[in-house]
Amino acid sequence: MGDKVIPEGTYTVMGPGGQLTDLGSGLVLLQPGASPSGTQVWDVAFDVGHYTLRNLATQRFLGNEGDPNLVAWRVSGCDKPFGWYLVQGGDDDPNTCLLTSAQSVERLRLAPSILRIWPPQVAIAPASPQFDFEWTFQPA
């Protein structure tokens, strides 16, 4: 399923509206440097056909506890590895990709949440065009 390949390593992940940030209480989008040290840096590892992303500061994985087939408009992070596919997006930009859950049958994807609260939340959203948000991995 995953058709993007990046080397394992340490990255920041830029999305629509900011960098993927783990505040410990949940995953949000903040401008670069607008959070405590390390909360915007992710260890990206490849494992059995998919990637895992682990935050350097919190040691939590990008993902959610519970049923991986349920939409989550707030993502808290999880203690166990949560797999993601990196999929080429519709704009064919080689530097961006969709993050699609390897855990879900429905291929849910990472997107900004529809919740209008501060700071902007991250969601595991349905696989549909309105949630086709692309992410950029930059070496940290």
N, C-alpha and C positions, 0 to 999 in steps of 0.2 A: 504493500500500500504506500509506504513512504517512498518518495522519489527524490528527496533532497538529501544531500550528504554534506555534513560539516565534520571537521575533525573534533574529536573529544577535546575538551579544554574548558577554560573559564571565560564566560561571556557576560555581557549585558544584553538584555533583550528589549529592543525598542518597539513599541506598538503604537496604535493610534492614541495620541494624547499623552504619552509619556513612557517611561521605562517600567518594566515589570519589577515590582518591589514587594518584598515580604516584610511587613511590619510586625510579624509575630502573631498578630491578631487576625490577619487576613492578607490576601494579595490585592494590591492596588496598582494604579498607574500614577507615577509622579515624575516630575521633570528631573533630568539627570542631576545628581548631587543634592536633591531636596529631601534626603532621608539619611538616617544614621549609616555610618560606614559599613559596607558589605551587604546591605540589605537589597542592593540592586545588582549584585553579582551572583552568577549562577554557574555551578559546575555541571557541564553537559557531558553525559556518558552515553555510549551506545551499548545496548544490551539486547540480544536475541531479536533483532529486526526493528527495534524502536529505540527512542532516546528517553532518558530521564533527565530532569533538571532539578538540582538540589541547591538551595540557597546557601551561600557561604556563611552568612551571619546566623541564621536560625537553624540550619541543618535540616530544614523541612523540604519536602518535595513539592514541586508544582503538581497540583491535583487536589482531589477531595476525598474524604473518608466516605464510606457508604456505597450505595448502588451507583456504579459507574455509568449506568444507562439513564440516569435522571439528570435533567437540566439543573444547574446550580447558578443562581444569579449572584451569589457571593461565594468566593472560593477561599477556603481557610488554609489550604496547604495540608499535607499529610505526612505522617511519620514513615510510611512504607513507600517504596518506589512506585511511581505511577507512570506508565508508558505513554509516549507521544510519537506520532509520525510527523515528519516535516514534509509537507506536500507543496509542490509548486502551485502558486496562486494564479489567478486569472490574468494578471497583468504581465506575466512572463518575465518579471524582473528577477534576475538571477540572485539578487541579494536579499530577497524576501521570501517568506513561506507562510503557509497556513499551519497552525499547530492543531492536529487532529488526534483525539484520544484513541490510543491503542486499546484501552480497556473497554470501550463501549461498542456494542453491536451497531448502534446508530451513528457512529463516527462523529460524536459531538466534538465541538471545537472551541478553542480558547478565543475569547472576544471581550471587548469592553462590556460591562454589565449595563442593562437597561435601567438599573436603579439610579436615581438621581440624588446621590448623597456624596458628601466629601469625606475622605478622598475618593476619587473615582474607583469603583470596584472592578474586579475582573470576574468574568463568568465562564462557565462551561456551557456553551449555548448549542441550540439545534444546528444541524448541518443544513443550512439554507442560505441563499445568497445575501440576505441582509446581515449575516454574521460571518461573511467571508473577509475577515480582517487579517492583514498580513503583518508579520513580525520580522524584525531585522536582528540578526545575531552579530554582535561586534565583539571581537576579542577584548578581554578586560586587561 
